[in-house]
Amino acid sequence: MKDLNNSQPFTATLSNEFNYLLALVSGTKYEQEIDADRFVKLLENHAVLLVINKLYGERLNPELKTQLKPVLKDKVLGQFNKIKVFKEIIAQFNHHNIHVIPLKGIALAKELLNDPGVRESSDIDLLVKSDDVRQAVSVLESMGFRCEPDPTKLPNEILLQVAKDLYLWHDQYPFRIELHWKMFEVNKIMLQTTEQLVELSPKTSFMGVVYSSLSPENLLIYLCLHGTKHLWFRLKWILDIHLWLVKYHEQVDGYQLLELLKKNGVESAVLQGIFLSHRLFHSPLPSGIHTGLIFELKLSKTIDKRLKSLDTDSPIHPRIYFRTQDILFIKKGIKHRIKCLLPLVYSPIDWQVFALPRPLFFLYPVLRPFFYILRKSFKKYNL
């Protein structure tokens, strides 16, 4: 059986700064000279500065510690404000009986590191049931957030069917709220629906508020699918997987997990995240999951490509084509790919012309020429 670790050392192709970062996480020594400015920039670009300082700050050399101080001060203050807003939102949701699962961010840092302030993010992601979306938006608007797109301008059923989230901004905060009713473009990518996850997930208490948390297995699947969808262009997503594996690898039955992933058609997408973490950080693997699966599932080239794209001065958001391509192939089966493509050809303008009932949504792409003629022919449809 081939072993990933017997291949040519990947670290030979990396910059000194990236190798130093990997050495910090894996606990090994690295004697080569590094550029302190580039190292700090690398941490900021991959949004891992706070967590690296929290976990491995004692191993940093004195020059780097001095370099990090002013940057850390601003980031810590920003995280403190975000935690305050997070608590206020969850408290309001509790008051209005809106069940919610926070995704990534503060809740993930609390679960994996028992420190809610060390995982950097540009938003607060919240998952609610589709029946609670309008009430959740109303609660957030009462707190001063504004919603784009405005859900009142579209029929609710259409919005819930073809989209997965809404963005909300506040003039006083530099971050946004992403309110999800689906984790991904297609609800059935996860092993359970949003409604099942929100209702059945265990409850977590935090600073006097209560929210639902994904089970360890569902959390791993979500983190891996999210990273695969975004082509793993940020190191923080791989570090999330490493921290999950360190905490949970002995508690999860890898054989059973593989069976569930294979049954749902997401085996390759989830294993990408696990083996990226293992390759970079030597993360422990659950029983039943071995590196030979990389070659059995033909993941080697994909993993190498993702790793090589990480060591850059500024992470580049993958072009929409490639992100769409990864969404299409994140799960096996033509049915999944059709469900992913259909929302891309829906037009909000068409919805305003004529609202089809949910079972007939598939007709929107077919009727687009008709809607176009209608809009051009009648002034009231001249949108």
BATI-529552 format. One record per residue (C-alpha): residue number from 1; chain; x, y, z. Coordinates in nm, 3 decimals, decimal comma. Layout:
<rs>
   i ch       X       Y       Z
 NUM  A       X       Y       Z
...
</rs>
This chain:
<rs>
   i ch       X       Y       Z
   1  A   0,000   0,000   0,000
   2  A   0,133   0,343  -0,090
   3  A   0,189   0,587   0,194
   4  A   0,155   0,961   0,156
   5  A   0,451   1,019   0,386
   6  A   0,685   0,821   0,160
   7  A   0,647   1,071  -0,123
   8  A   0,903   1,345  -0,189
   9  A   0,898   1,594   0,103
  10  A   0,645   1,864   0,025
  11  A   0,820   2,115   0,251
  12  A   1,115   2,133   0,010
  13  A   0,900   2,342  -0,226
  14  A   0,784   2,592   0,040
  15  A   0,923   2,926   0,152
  16  A   1,116   2,948   0,478
  17  A   0,830   3,143   0,633
  18  A   0,571   2,878   0,551
  19  A   0,799   2,599   0,672
  20  A   0,849   2,788   0,997
  21  A   0,472   2,813   1,039
  22  A   0,433   2,438   0,985
  23  A   0,714   2,370   1,232
  24  A   0,536   2,578   1,497
  25  A   0,216   2,374   1,462
  26  A   0,386   2,033   1,446
  27  A   0,625   2,114   1,732
  28  A   0,947   2,065   1,536
  29  A   1,251   2,289   1,515
  30  A   1,323   2,507   1,214
  31  A   1,666   2,668   1,194
  32  A   1,650   2,853   0,863
  33  A   1,639   3,232   0,851
  34  A   1,298   3,387   0,792
  35  A   1,168   3,729   0,692
  36  A   0,967   3,854   0,992
  37  A   0,754   4,093   0,783
  38  A   0,659   3,822   0,535
  39  A   0,581   3,577   0,815
  40  A   0,341   3,821   0,983
  41  A   0,180   3,894   0,646
  42  A   0,141   3,519   0,587
  43  A  -0,040   3,481   0,918
  44  A  -0,270   3,774   0,841
  45  A  -0,350   3,660   0,488
  46  A  -0,448   3,315   0,609
  47  A  -0,637   3,457   0,912
  48  A  -0,441   3,246   1,162
  49  A  -0,248   3,513   1,352
  50  A  -0,456   3,494   1,671
  51  A  -0,473   3,116   1,691
  52  A  -0,102   3,072   1,615
  53  A  -0,015   3,325   1,886
  54  A  -0,254   3,155   2,131
  55  A  -0,128   2,800   2,076
  56  A   0,234   2,846   1,977
  57  A   0,328   3,199   2,087
  58  A   0,586   3,070   2,334
  59  A   0,780   2,911   2,048
  60  A   0,806   3,234   1,848
  61  A   1,143   3,404   1,837
  62  A   1,174   3,745   2,015
  63  A   1,180   3,945   1,690
  64  A   0,849   3,797   1,580
  65  A   0,688   3,855   1,919
  66  A   0,780   4,224   1,896
  67  A   0,650   4,243   1,539
  68  A   0,316   4,087   1,634
  69  A   0,231   4,304   1,935
  70  A   0,067   4,603   1,760
  71  A  -0,123   4,378   1,517
  72  A  -0,246   4,153   1,797
  73  A  -0,384   4,447   1,996
  74  A  -0,616   4,558   1,715
  75  A  -0,731   4,205   1,635
  76  A  -0,804   4,116   1,997
  77  A  -1,017   4,430   2,034
  78  A  -1,205   4,345   1,714
  79  A  -1,274   3,992   1,839
  80  A  -1,395   4,124   2,174
  81  A  -1,655   4,343   1,999
  82  A  -1,762   4,054   1,776
  83  A  -1,815   3,825   2,077
  84  A  -2,028   4,096   2,241
  85  A  -2,250   4,124   1,932
  86  A  -2,263   3,744   1,897
  87  A  -2,390   3,708   2,253
  88  A  -2,652   3,982   2,202
  89  A  -2,785   3,816   1,885
  90  A  -2,808   3,470   2,041
  91  A  -2,980   3,620   2,346
  92  A  -3,243   3,780   2,120
  93  A  -3,288   3,454   1,930
  94  A  -3,332   3,271   2,262
  95  A  -3,594   3,529   2,367
  96  A  -3,790   3,478   2,043
  97  A  -3,751   3,099   2,054
  98  A  -3,543   3,087   1,734
  99  A  -3,321   2,779   1,740
 100  A  -2,980   2,850   1,589
 101  A  -2,650   2,677   1,511
 102  A  -2,353   2,916   1,489
 103  A  -2,120   2,800   1,210
 104  A  -1,741   2,830   1,243
 105  A  -1,609   3,148   1,405
 106  A  -1,670   3,210   1,774
 107  A  -1,855   2,885   1,846
 108  A  -1,591   2,674   1,670
 109  A  -1,308   2,841   1,862
 110  A  -1,492   2,780   2,188
 111  A  -1,545   2,412   2,105
 112  A  -1,197   2,328   1,978
 113  A  -0,986   2,563   2,191
 114  A  -1,217   2,678   2,472
 115  A  -1,135   3,034   2,367
 116  A  -1,405   3,206   2,157
 117  A  -1,180   3,494   2,055
 118  A  -0,899   3,327   1,862
 119  A  -1,061   3,229   1,530
 120  A  -1,060   3,522   1,290
 121  A  -1,349   3,576   1,051
 122  A  -1,510   3,857   0,853
 123  A  -1,864   3,761   0,951
 124  A  -2,086   3,578   1,199
 125  A  -2,250   3,274   1,035
 126  A  -2,581   3,158   1,182
 127  A  -2,795   2,863   1,066
 128  A  -3,170   2,867   1,133
 129  A  -3,465   2,666   1,007
 130  A  -3,627   2,801   0,691
 131  A  -3,952   2,865   0,882
 132  A  -3,761   3,098   1,117
 133  A  -3,582   3,308   0,854
 134  A  -3,828   3,597   0,843
 135  A  -3,850   3,622   1,221
 136  A  -3,470   3,604   1,249
 137  A  -3,435   3,886   0,995
 138  A  -3,692   4,091   1,186
 139  A  -3,499   4,042   1,511
 140  A  -3,169   4,142   1,349
 141  A  -3,329   4,449   1,188
 142  A  -3,460   4,554   1,531
 143  A  -3,095   4,546   1,643
 144  A  -2,994   4,788   1,366
 145  A  -2,883   4,544   1,096
 146  A  -2,999   4,595   0,738
 147  A  -3,066   4,309   0,503
 148  A  -2,946   4,266   0,144
 149  A  -3,120   4,145  -0,060
 150  A  -3,434   4,269   0,111
 151  A  -3,642   3,951   0,160
 152  A  -3,965   4,150   0,146
 153  A  -3,902   4,223  -0,223
 154  A  -3,911   3,858  -0,322
 155  A  -4,167   3,585  -0,259
 156  A  -4,040   3,403   0,051
 157  A  -4,081   3,056  -0,102
 158  A  -3,865   3,149  -0,400
 159  A  -3,590   3,298  -0,187
 160  A  -3,574   2,992   0,036
 161  A  -3,570   2,759  -0,262
 162  A  -3,298   2,914  -0,477
 163  A  -3,070   3,081  -0,220
 164  A  -2,898   2,957   0,093
 165  A  -2,837   3,272   0,298
 166  A  -2,884   3,647   0,344
 167  A  -2,626   3,910   0,436
 168  A  -2,693   4,171   0,701
 169  A  -2,476   4,475   0,779
 170  A  -2,463   4,724   1,065
 171  A  -2,318   5,074   1,035
 172  A  -2,129   5,038   1,364
 173  A  -1,962   4,702   1,296
 174  A  -1,694   4,609   1,038
 175  A  -1,834   4,257   1,001
 176  A  -2,157   4,120   0,859
 177  A  -2,408   3,856   0,964
 178  A  -2,463   3,565   0,726
 179  A  -2,802   3,416   0,804
 180  A  -2,821   3,065   0,655
 181  A  -3,112   2,830   0,615
 182  A  -2,898   2,590   0,413
 183  A  -2,531   2,515   0,474
 184  A  -2,465   2,468   0,104
 185  A  -2,637   2,542  -0,225
 186  A  -2,801   2,198  -0,206
 187  A  -2,949   2,112   0,132
 188  A  -2,886   1,737   0,111
 189  A  -2,506   1,761   0,086
 190  A  -2,497   1,713   0,464
 191  A  -2,615   1,384   0,611
 192  A  -2,916   1,561   0,762
 193  A  -3,138   1,853   0,660
 194  A  -3,110   2,192   0,829
 195  A  -3,431   2,126   1,022
 196  A  -3,296   1,795   1,154
 197  A  -2,961   1,947   1,246
 198  A  -3,112   2,243   1,431
 199  A  -3,366   2,030   1,619
 200  A  -3,144   1,731   1,705
 201  A  -2,803   1,888   1,770
 202  A  -2,689   1,911   2,135
 203  A  -2,726   2,243   2,318
 204  A  -2,430   2,455   2,428
 205  A  -2,428   2,728   2,694
 206  A  -2,209   3,033   2,646
 207  A  -2,200   3,347   2,862
 208  A  -2,564   3,304   2,963
 209  A  -2,704   3,219   2,618
 210  A  -2,784   2,885   2,456
 211  A  -2,735   2,760   2,100
 212  A  -2,718   2,425   1,921
 213  A  -2,385   2,270   1,823
 214  A  -2,311   2,021   1,550
 215  A  -2,207   1,674   1,663
 216  A  -1,833   1,603   1,617
 217  A  -1,901   1,398   1,303
 218  A  -2,128   1,659   1,147
 219  A  -1,883   1,933   1,240
 220  A  -1,597   1,755   1,063
 221  A  -1,810   1,692   0,754
 222  A  -1,922   2,055   0,740
 223  A  -1,571   2,195   0,784
 224  A  -1,430   1,967   0,516
 225  A  -1,709   2,034   0,266
 226  A  -1,681   2,409   0,326
 227  A  -1,305   2,399   0,266
 228  A  -1,340   2,183  -0,044
 229  A  -1,606   2,416  -0,182
 230  A  -1,365   2,710  -0,143
 231  A  -1,066   2,515  -0,279
 232  A  -0,886   2,537   0,059
 233  A  -0,726   2,870  -0,030
 234  A  -0,703   2,974   0,339
 235  A  -0,480   2,786   0,579
 236  A  -0,717   2,853   0,870
 237  A  -0,965   2,601   0,728
 238  A  -0,701   2,328   0,728
 239  A  -0,594   2,429   1,078
 240  A  -0,959   2,388   1,187
 241  A  -0,943   2,027   1,064
 242  A  -0,613   1,970   1,248
 243  A  -0,758   2,098   1,575
 244  A  -1,068   1,881   1,527
 245  A  -0,852   1,573   1,462
 246  A  -0,637   1,641   1,768
 247  A  -0,947   1,663   1,989
 248  A  -1,180   1,403   1,840
 249  A  -0,979   1,145   1,641
 250  A  -1,003   0,884   1,918
 251  A  -1,374   0,943   1,980
 252  A  -1,493   0,890   1,622
 253  A  -1,527   0,552   1,453
 254  A  -1,350   0,609   1,121
 255  A  -1,494   0,294   0,964
 256  A  -1,850   0,404   1,037
 257  A  -1,773   0,758   0,922
 258  A  -1,639   0,634   0,588
 259  A  -1,953   0,429   0,533
 260  A  -2,174   0,733   0,597
 261  A  -1,966   0,952   0,364
 262  A  -1,967   0,691   0,089
 263  A  -2,343   0,643   0,121
 264  A  -2,400   1,017   0,087
 265  A  -2,153   1,058  -0,202
 266  A  -1,916   1,302  -0,024
 267  A  -1,630   1,066   0,066
 268  A  -1,368   1,232  -0,157
 269  A  -1,467   1,587  -0,060
 270  A  -1,439   1,520   0,315
 271  A  -1,119   1,319   0,293
 272  A  -0,954   1,609   0,109
 273  A  -0,966   1,811   0,431
 274  A  -0,849   1,527   0,654
 275  A  -0,549   1,443   0,437
 276  A  -0,453   1,806   0,376
 277  A  -0,429   1,846   0,753
 278  A  -0,239   1,520   0,790
 279  A   0,004   1,618   0,515
 280  A   0,075   1,967   0,652
 281  A   0,056   1,918   1,028
 282  A   0,095   1,538   1,074
 283  A  -0,253   1,535   1,229
 284  A  -0,367   1,208   1,390
 285  A  -0,619   1,006   1,190
 286  A  -0,933   0,828   1,320
 287  A  -0,925   0,450   1,314
 288  A  -1,012   0,313   0,970
 289  A  -0,890   0,619   0,782
 290  A  -0,546   0,563   0,630
 291  A  -0,336   0,750   0,374
 292  A  -0,376   0,471   0,120
 293  A  -0,726   0,607   0,057
 294  A  -0,564   0,905  -0,118
 295  A  -0,451   0,679  -0,400
 296  A  -0,762   0,462  -0,397
 297  A  -0,980   0,771  -0,445
 298  A  -0,730   0,944  -0,679
 299  A  -0,695   1,248  -0,451
 300  A  -0,317   1,288  -0,475
 301  A  -0,307   1,548  -0,756
 302  A  -0,591   1,750  -0,605
 303  A  -0,421   1,761  -0,264
 304  A  -0,086   1,862  -0,416
 305  A  -0,256   2,142  -0,611
 306  A  -0,430   2,276  -0,300
 307  A  -0,109   2,268  -0,096
 308  A   0,097   2,451  -0,356
 309  A  -0,155   2,736  -0,372
 310  A  -0,122   2,814   0,001
 311  A   0,231   2,959   0,012
 312  A   0,154   3,300  -0,135
 313  A   0,184   3,656  -0,009
 314  A  -0,185   3,717  -0,067
 315  A  -0,446   3,440  -0,096
 316  A  -0,647   3,479  -0,414
 317  A  -1,017   3,403  -0,407
 318  A  -1,070   3,130  -0,667
 319  A  -1,250   3,243  -0,979
 320  A  -1,622   3,174  -0,966
 321  A  -1,590   2,910  -1,241
 322  A  -1,360   2,692  -1,036
 323  A  -1,564   2,741  -0,719
 324  A  -1,877   2,639  -0,909
 325  A  -1,691   2,341  -1,049
 326  A  -1,598   2,226  -0,700
 327  A  -1,957   2,268  -0,578
 328  A  -2,067   2,052  -0,869
 329  A  -1,825   1,773  -0,785
 330  A  -1,840   1,798  -0,406
 331  A  -2,096   1,519  -0,415
 332  A  -2,136   1,233  -0,661
 333  A  -2,438   1,203  -0,889
 334  A  -2,602   1,389  -1,177
 335  A  -2,904   1,482  -0,962
 336  A  -2,681   1,683  -0,728
 337  A  -2,517   1,866  -1,020
 338  A  -2,851   1,964  -1,171
 339  A  -2,967   2,101  -0,835
 340  A  -2,647   2,308  -0,812
 341  A  -2,678   2,452  -1,163
 342  A  -3,047   2,545  -1,161
 343  A  -3,020   2,837  -0,912
 344  A  -2,749   2,992  -1,134
 345  A  -2,999   3,045  -1,416
 346  A  -3,282   3,186  -1,204
 347  A  -3,334   3,560  -1,227
 348  A  -3,489   3,778  -0,953
 349  A  -3,643   3,987  -1,231
 350  A  -3,832   3,681  -1,358
 351  A  -3,962   3,609  -1,008
 352  A  -4,113   3,957  -0,988
 353  A  -4,287   3,912  -1,324
 354  A  -4,450   3,585  -1,228
 355  A  -4,416   3,376  -0,911
 356  A  -4,439   3,008  -0,997
 357  A  -4,532   2,760  -0,723
 358  A  -4,240   2,564  -0,579
 359  A  -4,306   2,236  -0,772
 360  A  -4,277   2,435  -1,100
 361  A  -3,952   2,623  -1,023
 362  A  -3,773   2,411  -1,281
 363  A  -3,968   2,595  -1,554
 364  A  -3,800   2,932  -1,487
 365  A  -3,499   2,866  -1,714
 366  A  -3,729   2,738  -1,990
 367  A  -3,957   3,043  -1,964
 368  A  -3,682   3,307  -1,952
 369  A  -3,728   3,412  -2,320
 370  A  -4,101   3,458  -2,257
 371  A  -4,034   3,668  -1,945
 372  A  -3,786   3,878  -2,141
 373  A  -4,045   3,957  -2,412
 374  A  -4,305   4,030  -2,144
 375  A  -4,077   4,277  -1,966
 376  A  -3,998   4,458  -2,292
 377  A  -4,360   4,465  -2,409
 378  A  -4,529   4,598  -2,098
 379  A  -4,416   4,910  -1,916
 380  A  -4,504   4,777  -1,570
 381  A  -4,259   4,489  -1,628
 382  A  -3,981   4,715  -1,755
 383  A  -3,743   4,613  -1,477
</rs>
